[in-house]
């Protein structure tokens, strides 16, 4: 991860056009990290995997299946399991 100051960004904004790795924007006077900037192509794939949650393995099942190739029945079952799990955590129900 590269570390870049605010002044460097103001002088050279072209840093963002050819971004290959993440950049940490730092306030060098206060020694604080202000932001972390990720490349657009990298951010999309990693965020979707993070947001997938604990049921992502049931949908993907090993390979890189997309949701359109998964049958509606299995998605319905997965949603039902997720709802029962959430209700169980919230209200202390057992199924």
VENVENRA-V16832 format. One record per backbone hydrogen bond with DSSP energy under -0.5 kcal/mol. CO is the residue of the C=O (numbers start at 1). NH is the residue of the N-H. If there is no record, write none. Layout:
BEGIN
co:nh
CO:NH
CO:NH
END
This chain:
BEGIN
co:nh
2:4
2:24
4:26
5:9
6:10
7:11
8:12
12:15
13:16
14:17
14:18
16:19
18:20
22:2
23:25
23:37
24:4
24:26
25:34
25:35
26:6
26:28
27:31
27:32
32:27
32:34
35:25
37:23
39:43
40:44
41:45
42:46
43:47
44:48
45:49
46:50
47:51
48:52
50:53
52:55
53:56
55:58
55:59
56:60
57:61
61:63
63:65
66:69
66:70
71:75
72:76
73:77
74:78
75:79
76:80
77:81
78:82
79:83
80:84
81:85
82:86
83:87
84:88
85:89
86:90
87:91
87:93
88:92
END
